[in-house]
Each structure stands twice: as C-alpha cells, then as structure tokens.
Amino acid sequence: MPQYLVAIYHPDTYDPSTEDDAMIRDIDVLNEEMEAAGARFFAGGLQSTPHAKSLRKRPGGEVFLTDGPYLETKEHIGGFWILDAANMDDAVAWGRKAVVACRAPVEVREFLAMPTE
C-alpha cells in the first residue's frame, strides 16, 4: 500500500502555547481515527526552526553545518503523519481532517515507491 506524508505547516512565529484544549482534543481524536482505520504508520511534531541544523556538501567533500532550516521561508513543517492509504484521494481525505484539527495548512505527498529486489 502506498505511503503518504501529511505535513502540517506553521509560520516561523508559531507559538505552541497557543494550542488550546479544544485543538489538542481534535488532534487526539484524529489520531485515534487514523489508528482505528489502520492508516497511521507514524506521527510526530517537530521542534521550531531555531533548533534545526542544515548540512550541505561543499566541493571537495567537506560538509558544512549551519544553524536553522535548510530554506529561508515564512512557513516550515511543524509536524507530520506518515499514512498508509490506498491512493491520493484517501490521503487527501485525511489531510482535510488534519487541516481542521490542526488549524494550519497541510501538504499531502506520496512517498516514492522503492523497487523491490
């Protein structure tokens, strides 16, 4: 079964302390629904972008480490689910529920299928 990333986007200025009891309850209900449907493979939240480290390979093989996210944008992934879903339509249906529960934009992307040996 294909797997999909359902990524939640937060602005750089996102403050987790603004998450009220209703939002936390809605996310818990969504997680339980995903579990019951056998769709949820993994879920996790991410620390804010100031805690990120980015690595880039430089000519000659040296790896350069910098503080912060890889891209300078106004929004970053704040959390995500990895779901088992039959197709993109099913994954998007979960994404719609995530938008409502998390009160934030969501991106849904299919993982590349790896060739089997």
N, CA, C and O of each residue as an XYZ file, in Angstrom:
468
protein
N       0.855     -1.174      0.000
C       0.000      0.000      0.000
C       0.900      1.236      0.000
O       1.884      1.281      0.739
N       0.580      2.226     -0.809
C       1.396      3.440     -0.850
C       1.368      4.175      0.496
O       0.405      4.083      1.257
N       2.444      4.898      0.758
C       2.503      5.736      1.952
C       2.532      7.197      1.544
O       3.060      7.562      0.494
N       1.946      8.027      2.408
C       1.815      9.454      2.133
C       2.281     10.256      3.333
O       2.059      9.877      4.483
N       2.928     11.365      3.042
C       3.286     12.332      4.059
C       2.169     13.370      4.134
O       1.797     13.961      3.121
N       1.644     13.585      5.323
C       0.688     14.665      5.561
C       1.422     15.631      6.491
O       1.545     15.380      7.689
N       1.907     16.738      5.926
C       2.747     17.681      6.660
C       1.946     18.908      7.069
O       1.201     19.474      6.269
N       2.107     19.308      8.316
C       1.444     20.487      8.867
C       2.441     21.642      8.804
O       3.589     21.501      9.225
N       2.002     22.783      8.278
C       2.883     23.947      8.163
C       2.536     24.999      9.204
O       1.369     25.334      9.411
N       3.571     25.511      9.851
C       3.425     26.583     10.829
C       4.269     27.772     10.388
O       5.308     27.595      9.752
N       3.826     28.991     10.722
C       4.660     30.158     10.434
C       5.888     30.159     11.347
O       5.887     29.516     12.397
N       6.916     30.870     10.950
C       8.120     30.974     11.784
C       7.800     31.463     13.187
O       8.494     31.122     14.145
N       6.771     32.247     13.303
C       6.419     32.845     14.592
C       5.465     31.968     15.404
O       4.920     32.424     16.409
N       5.257     30.727     14.987
C       4.291     29.860     15.659
C       4.665     29.654     17.123
O       5.821     29.385     17.451
N       3.686     29.780     17.982
C       3.876     29.601     19.415
C       3.010     28.434     19.876
O       1.787     28.563     19.933
N       3.627     27.286     20.208
C       2.852     26.114     20.614
C       1.965     26.357     21.836
O       0.995     25.630     22.054
N       2.293     27.367     22.625
C       1.475     27.632     23.809
C       0.084     28.147     23.436
O      -0.793     28.228     24.296
N      -0.128     28.495     22.165
C      -1.444     28.956     21.722
C      -2.390     27.794     21.424
O      -3.570     28.009     21.147
N      -1.883     26.578     21.480
C      -2.716     25.407     21.222
C      -3.614     25.176     22.433
O      -3.136     24.803     23.504
N      -4.900     25.395     22.263
C      -5.825     25.252     23.381
C      -6.280     23.795     23.529
O      -5.957     22.935     22.709
N      -7.033     23.553     24.591
C      -7.508     22.191     24.877
C      -8.352     21.621     23.745
O      -8.282     20.427     23.456
N      -9.151     22.475     23.102
C     -10.004     22.006     22.002
C      -9.163     21.515     20.836
O      -9.475     20.485     20.239
N      -8.103     22.236     20.505
C      -7.237     21.823     19.398
C      -6.523     20.516     19.727
O      -6.459     19.617     18.888
N      -5.997     20.405     20.919
C      -5.309     19.177     21.333
C      -6.278     17.995     21.294
O      -5.919     16.904     20.853
N      -7.502     18.219     21.756
C      -8.520     17.161     21.719
C      -8.837     16.763     20.277
O      -8.964     15.577     19.973
N      -8.965     17.758     19.384
C      -9.266     17.461     17.974
C      -8.146     16.646     17.325
O      -8.413     15.736     16.540
N      -6.906     16.969     17.648
C      -5.771     16.207     17.101
C      -5.763     14.794     17.670
O      -5.508     13.835     16.942
N      -6.040     14.658     18.969
C      -6.116     13.322     19.577
C      -7.205     12.478     18.925
O      -6.998     11.296     18.648
N      -8.358     13.080     18.680
C      -9.468     12.360     18.031
C      -9.048     11.928     16.623
O      -9.329     10.801     16.214
N      -8.383     12.807     15.886
C      -7.923     12.459     14.545
C      -6.918     11.314     14.603
O      -7.001     10.381     13.805
N      -5.972     11.371     15.533
C      -5.005     10.282     15.678
C      -5.696      8.963     15.975
O      -5.340      7.929     15.409
N      -6.683      8.995     16.862
C      -7.422      7.770     17.186
C      -8.176      7.244     15.969
O      -8.234      6.035     15.748
N      -8.752      8.150     15.181
C      -9.479      7.742     13.972
C      -8.519      7.118     12.956
O      -8.841      6.104     12.338
N      -7.356      7.717     12.787
C      -6.353      7.160     11.869
C      -5.907      5.781     12.332
O      -5.784      4.860     11.525
N      -5.665      5.636     13.640
C      -5.254      4.340     14.204
C      -6.333      3.284     13.961
O      -6.038      2.175     13.515
N      -7.577      3.639     14.256
C      -8.682      2.682     14.107
C      -8.859      2.248     12.660
O      -9.251      1.111     12.398
N      -8.574      3.142     11.719
C      -8.698      2.828     10.299
C      -7.471      2.086      9.766
O      -7.471      1.635      8.620
N      -6.446      1.961     10.575
C      -5.214      1.307     10.135
C      -4.415      2.164      9.173
O      -3.598      1.643      8.414
N      -4.638      3.467      9.192
C      -3.960      4.359      8.251
C      -2.676      4.952      8.813
O      -1.741      5.223      8.059
N      -2.616      5.157     10.116
C      -1.474      5.866     10.700
C      -0.282      4.934     10.862
O      -0.349      3.954     11.604
N       0.807      5.239     10.170
C       2.053      4.492     10.287
C       2.946      5.149     11.329
O       3.571      4.467     12.141
N       3.002      6.491     11.301
C       3.837      7.247     12.233
C       3.340      8.678     12.264
O       2.830      9.185     11.265
N       3.485      9.325     13.397
C       3.145     10.744     13.526
C       4.148     11.389     14.462
O       4.643     10.746     15.387
N       4.449     12.658     14.227
C       5.365     13.357     15.112
C       5.334     14.855     14.905
O       5.054     15.351     13.813
N       5.627     15.557     15.974
C       5.787     17.004     15.909
C       7.270     17.335     15.855
O       8.113     16.538     16.269
N       7.576     18.507     15.347
C       8.968     18.933     15.212
C       9.232     20.167     16.057
O       8.353     21.009     16.237
N      10.445     20.266     16.572
C      10.865     21.480     17.261
C      10.834     22.640     16.277
O      10.852     22.426     15.065
N      10.789     23.855     16.785
C      10.759     25.042     15.930
C      12.074     25.193     15.158
O      13.092     24.603     15.517
N      12.028     25.988     14.100
C      13.172     26.118     13.193
C      14.458     26.614     13.845
O      15.531     26.246     13.367
N      14.425     27.425     14.903
C      15.711     27.807     15.509
C      16.492     26.607     16.052
O      17.698     26.717     16.275
N      15.829     25.461     16.268
C      16.513     24.269     16.767
C      17.053     23.389     15.636
O      17.701     22.373     15.891
N      16.787     23.778     14.398
C      17.206     22.965     13.245
C      18.687     23.158     12.935
O      19.282     24.180     13.276
N      19.252     22.178     12.297
C      20.612     22.231     11.742
C      20.517     21.812     10.285
O      19.804     20.866      9.951
N      21.229     22.506      9.426
C      21.254     22.173      7.999
C      22.674     21.807      7.603
O      23.640     22.425      8.050
N      22.782     20.797      6.760
C      24.082     20.342      6.290
C      24.109     20.388      4.775
O      23.140     20.018      4.111
N      25.224     20.845      4.238
C      25.404     20.919      2.789
C      26.794     20.408      2.437
O      27.767     20.668      3.145
N      26.865     19.691      1.353
C      28.163     19.218      0.876
C      28.795     20.317      0.037
O      28.152     20.916     -0.825
N      30.044     20.562      0.305
C      30.805     21.557     -0.445
C      31.752     20.839     -1.397
O      32.029     19.651     -1.227
N      32.252     21.569     -2.408
C      33.255     20.955     -3.298
C      34.407     20.384     -2.476
O      34.832     20.981     -1.487
N      34.893     19.257     -2.883
C      35.979     18.597     -2.167
C      35.476     17.648     -1.092
O      36.279     17.013     -0.408
N      34.163     17.540     -0.932
C      33.607     16.577      0.003
C      33.363     17.100      1.411
O      32.802     16.381      2.239
N      33.768     18.331      1.704
C      33.543     18.885      3.039
C      32.042     19.086      3.262
O      31.312     19.470      2.348
N      31.599     18.822      4.485
C      30.200     19.044      4.844
C      30.141     20.284      5.722
O      30.839     20.385      6.730
N      29.294     21.225      5.321
C      29.148     22.496      6.005
C      27.871     22.469      6.843
O      26.800     22.137      6.334
N      27.983     22.816      8.117
C      26.864     22.805      9.049
C      26.471     24.237      9.396
O      27.326     25.057      9.731
N      25.163     24.537      9.315
C      24.664     25.844      9.723
C      23.476     25.657     10.652
O      22.819     24.617     10.639
N      23.210     26.679     11.458
C      22.032     26.684     12.308
C      20.825     27.078     11.478
O      20.926     27.877     10.547
N      19.680     26.505     11.829
C      18.437     26.898     11.185
C      18.016     25.960     10.079
O      18.711     24.996      9.758
N      16.863     26.259      9.498
C      16.302     25.393      8.453
C      17.085     25.506      7.152
O      17.844     26.451      6.940
N      16.882     24.527      6.298
C      17.560     24.486      5.006
C      17.139     25.656      4.131
O      17.977     26.274      3.474
N      15.860     25.960      4.117
C      15.327     27.044      3.284
C      14.865     28.206      4.143
O      14.337     28.012      5.237
N      15.066     29.396      3.647
C      14.548     30.596      4.294
C      13.147     30.842      3.752
O      12.987     31.365      2.649
N      12.141     30.469      4.520
C      10.751     30.663      4.121
C       9.981     31.219      5.312
O      10.521     31.327      6.413
N       8.736     31.568      5.089
C       7.913     32.097      6.167
C       7.179     30.998      6.919
O       6.656     31.234      8.008
N       7.134     29.786      6.341
C       6.479     28.651      6.981
C       7.393     27.437      6.907
O       8.183     27.289      5.975
N       7.271     26.576      7.905
C       8.060     25.347      7.963
C       7.185     24.220      8.469
O       6.133     24.459      9.063
N       7.617     22.997      8.235
C       6.875     21.838      8.723
C       6.967     21.810     10.246
O       8.056     21.810     10.820
N       5.800     21.787     10.882
C       5.746     21.760     12.339
C       5.439     20.373     12.877
O       5.680     20.096     14.052
N       4.916     19.511     12.040
C       4.588     18.151     12.434
C       4.090     17.395     11.217
O       3.861     17.979     10.158
N       3.927     16.100     11.378
C       3.532     15.308     10.210
C       3.001     13.952     10.621
O       3.217     13.478     11.737
N       2.303     13.352      9.686
C       1.890     11.957      9.766
C       2.464     11.244      8.553
O       2.615     11.843      7.488
N       2.779      9.984      8.713
C       3.040      9.100      7.579
C       1.896      8.100      7.600
O       1.692      7.375      8.574
N       1.157      8.081      6.501
C      -0.062      7.266      6.437
C       0.040      6.190      5.374
O       0.673      6.377      4.335
N      -0.591      5.070      5.649
C      -0.833      4.046      4.641
C      -2.209      4.357      4.065
O      -3.201      4.367      4.794
N      -2.274      4.607      2.773
C      -3.552      4.916      2.135
C      -3.588      4.259      0.765
O      -2.553      4.092      0.120
N      -4.772      3.891      0.327
C      -4.929      3.195     -0.947
C      -4.535      4.072     -2.128
O      -4.017      3.580     -3.131
N      -4.785      5.387     -2.002
C      -4.499      6.292     -3.118
C      -4.457      7.733     -2.610
O      -4.710      7.994     -1.434
N      -4.135      8.660     -3.507
C      -4.021     10.068     -3.133
C      -5.344     10.619     -2.612
O      -5.352     11.424     -1.680
N      -6.450     10.201     -3.194
C      -7.747     10.693     -2.721
C      -7.978     10.353     -1.251
O      -8.463     11.185     -0.484
N      -7.630      9.131     -0.865
C      -7.785      8.730      0.539
C      -6.843      9.539      1.433
O      -7.230      9.962      2.522
N      -5.620      9.751      0.978
C      -4.654     10.533      1.759
C      -5.119     11.980      1.905
O      -4.985     12.568      2.979
N      -5.661     12.553      0.839
C      -6.178     13.929      0.890
C      -7.367     14.018      1.849
O      -7.535     15.029      2.530
N      -8.181     12.984      1.906
C      -9.301     12.991      2.856
C      -8.780     13.108      4.293
O      -9.356     13.833      5.104
N      -7.691     12.397      4.609
C      -7.068     12.546      5.930
C      -6.476     13.943      6.073
O      -6.567     14.550      7.141
N      -5.869     14.456      5.003
C      -5.308     15.806      5.036
C      -6.357     16.857      5.342
O      -6.091     17.808      6.077
N      -7.548     16.693      4.785
C      -8.652     17.634      5.073
C      -8.976     17.645      6.568
O      -9.201     18.701      7.158
N      -8.995     16.468      7.163
C      -9.265     16.379      8.600
C      -8.129     16.997      9.404
O      -8.367     17.599     10.451
N      -6.901     16.853      8.926
C      -5.741     17.432      9.608
C      -5.788     18.956      9.586
O      -5.442     19.602     10.575
N      -6.217     19.537      8.458
C      -6.351     20.998      8.357
C      -7.291     21.513      9.442
O      -7.010     22.516     10.100
N      -8.397     20.821      9.617
C      -9.398     21.246     10.599
C      -8.865     21.052     12.017
O      -8.961     21.962     12.841
N      -8.309     19.884     12.307
C      -7.838     19.590     13.662
C      -6.669     20.478     14.074
O      -6.612     20.956     15.207
N      -5.736     20.696     13.148
C      -4.517     21.445     13.475
C      -4.644     22.945     13.259
O      -3.809     23.725     13.717
N      -5.717     23.344     12.542
C      -5.927     24.767     12.267
C      -4.709     25.373     11.580
O      -4.257     26.467     11.918
N      -4.191     24.628     10.606
C      -2.983     25.042      9.890
C      -2.989     24.434      8.487
O      -3.665     23.433      8.246
N      -2.239     25.033      7.563
C      -2.136     24.455      6.215
C      -1.478     23.075      6.243
O      -0.670     22.770      7.120
N      -1.841     22.261      5.270
C      -1.342     20.885      5.176
C      -0.901     20.613      3.747
O      -1.489     21.122      2.793
N       0.133     19.810      3.613
C       0.590     19.321      2.307
C       0.544     17.799      2.341
O       0.954     17.189      3.328
N       0.050     17.182      1.274
C      -0.002     15.727      1.167
C       0.870     15.316     -0.009
O       0.690     15.804     -1.125
N       1.815     14.419      0.243
C       2.704     13.924     -0.821
C       2.922     12.436     -0.671
O       3.082     11.915      0.432
N       2.924     11.760     -1.819
C       3.172     10.316     -1.816
C       4.669     10.059     -1.748
O       5.461     10.767     -2.369
N       5.045      9.041     -0.988
C       6.438      8.609     -0.983
C       6.746      7.904     -2.290
O       5.879      7.254     -2.873
N       7.965      8.033     -2.741
C       8.392      7.302     -3.932
C       8.381      5.817     -3.636
O       8.831      5.381     -2.576
N       7.873      5.054     -4.563
C       7.889      3.595     -4.417
C       9.298      3.109     -4.712
O       9.868      3.413     -5.760
N       9.844      2.359     -3.787
C      11.194      1.827     -3.968
C      11.099      0.490     -4.693
O      10.233     -0.329     -4.385
N      11.989      0.272     -5.651
C      11.956     -1.018     -6.363
C      12.247     -2.163     -5.392
O      13.068     -2.037     -4.483
N      11.556     -3.275     -5.606
C      11.792     -4.442     -4.757
C      12.879     -5.292     -5.395
O      13.062     -5.290     -6.612
N      13.581     -6.003     -4.561
C      14.663     -6.872     -5.054
C      14.135     -8.219     -5.441
O      14.899     -9.080     -5.878
